[in-house]
Amino acid sequence: MAQINFGGVTEEVITSEEFSLQKAREVLADETVAVLGYGVQGPGQALNLRDNGINMVVGQRENSNSWDRAVADGFVPGQTLLPLEEAARKSSAIQFLLSDAGQVATWPKIKECLNPGDLLYFSHGFSIVYKDQTGIIPPDNVDVVLVAPKGSGRTVRTNFLDGSGINSSFAIHQDFTGRAKERTLALGIAIGSGYLFPTTFENEVYSDLTGERGILMGCLAGVMEAQYNLLRQHGHSPSEAFNETVEELTQSLIRLVAENGMDWMFSNCSTTAQRGALDWAPKFRDAVAPLFDDLYQRVLSGKETKRVLEANSAPDYREKLQKELDVIKNSEMWQTGAAVRSLRPERRQK
Ligand SMILES: NC(=O)c1ccc[n+]([C@@H]2O[C@H](COP(=O)([O-])OP(=O)(O)OC[C@H]3O[C@@H](n4cnc5c(N)ncnc54)[C@H](OP(=O)(O)O)[C@@H]3O)[C@@H](O)[C@H]2O)c1
């Protein structure tokens, strides 16, 4: 493990140089890995495992678009693509990558497929931490671990293909075999992690639920809409309001922040932007702090996960979701966004 100084706090990380792919292959030499679920994370992790030469199968319910996608990606029905239970039964390391609601629905059957010494792997702390809601309590005689890529399943794959890797956290909940850690690190490297940092199931799920509801998506979507609406109310055109709110962020500024950090951004904008942004940042921070507090409390208390399980288990979940997404898609703001994107030089029709 390397000791890294993160802003004055020393933490341990494991990089792909320290735990090489060759070592991962050796640790997993006698294992068959089942990737259960071919939604968003499933394909990224499964394809990377396969390309890294790990003995693996995909488990997916049949008669489904996800099954067809796995076939299109080269998995062979009856050989490397199997129904969920069959895949789980013939494997020693089971990566449970169904949607969190799907994990709850299938757990009673998947549990029956576990053999002593198997490893049960999650990419989210949800199912284990909120066991009172999910009912997912693994038997004592298996390893229970987590590798959570810090990005979409799509990025897990695209980063692998461009050679960069994704950062992932890892945790051990239960070590029956005494080998849980080396198995976890091996799987973490084999799915394409560039480095792995330790966490607990609790910390992973609390931070993840907060992040996606907060700055990564919920908060971001909300504040972008607030600024767009404000500019429109004051007579600015849709294209001006959208460019000043979203396009400049995604096409320019956030890329620079990704490369160099926020302090660099503040020192490399106009002095006019700099003074104003430095003055307003603390005001926004303080205005949203109570909301973040409320959010974290709701995560801790299980209210957020309860809502997720109720909403996502409803039979008409997909139809209701589509209606909700259509409202956003058809709003003036995001229709403007589509028009603005189509005007980017690389997309403009010649
Ligand atoms: N999305 C991400 O990038 C991301 C990032 C980090 C961690 N994670 C974690 O990774 C895990 C997988 O997430 P995901 O986003 O990849 O999930 P997802 O795309 O929502 O998963 C869909 C998969 O679950 C299956 N499924 C859902 N309900 C089912 C049911 N009742 N019975 C059988 N199969 C069912 C789907 O099959 P059908 O297609 O047949 O419905 C599909 O294979 C979760 O624990 C998530 O929190 C996800």
The ligand as an ORCA input file, in Angstrom:
! r2SCAN-3c Opt
* xyz 0 1
  N     -24.792      2.954    -12.533
  C     -23.516      3.067    -12.183
  O     -22.690      3.482    -12.968
  C     -23.052      2.646    -10.808
  C     -21.890      3.216    -10.267
  C     -21.359      2.699     -9.073
  C     -22.037      1.665     -8.426
  N     -23.201      1.171     -8.935
  C     -23.865      0.055     -8.245
  O     -23.752     -1.093     -9.089
  C     -24.921     -1.917     -8.940
  C     -25.584     -2.065    -10.304
  O     -26.047     -0.775    -10.684
  P     -26.485     -0.440    -12.174
  O     -26.673      1.035    -12.247
  O     -25.610     -1.124    -13.147
  O     -27.914     -1.108    -12.166
  P     -29.002     -1.093    -13.303
  O     -28.421     -0.643    -14.599
  O     -30.222     -0.417    -12.817
  O     -29.226     -2.680    -13.311
  C     -30.039     -3.225    -14.139
  C     -29.769     -4.725    -14.078
  O     -30.516     -5.303    -13.005
  C     -31.399     -6.256    -13.571
  N     -32.628     -6.314    -12.769
  C     -33.314     -5.273    -12.219
  N     -34.390     -5.725    -11.530
  C     -34.368     -7.080    -11.650
  C     -35.204     -8.113    -11.154
  N     -36.281     -7.843    -10.406
  N     -34.868     -9.377    -11.464
  C     -33.789     -9.670    -12.226
  N     -32.966     -8.726    -12.729
  C     -33.250     -7.445    -12.438
  C     -31.639     -5.732    -14.975
  O     -32.167     -6.702    -15.795
  P     -33.235     -6.230    -16.944
  O     -32.475     -5.385    -17.908
  O     -33.704     -7.514    -17.479
  O     -34.299     -5.429    -16.227
  C     -30.218     -5.331    -15.360
  O     -29.414     -6.443    -15.638
  C     -25.798     -1.202     -7.918
  O     -25.500     -1.716     -6.642
  C     -25.363      0.247     -8.022
  O     -25.650      0.984     -6.839
  C     -23.708      1.636    -10.111
*
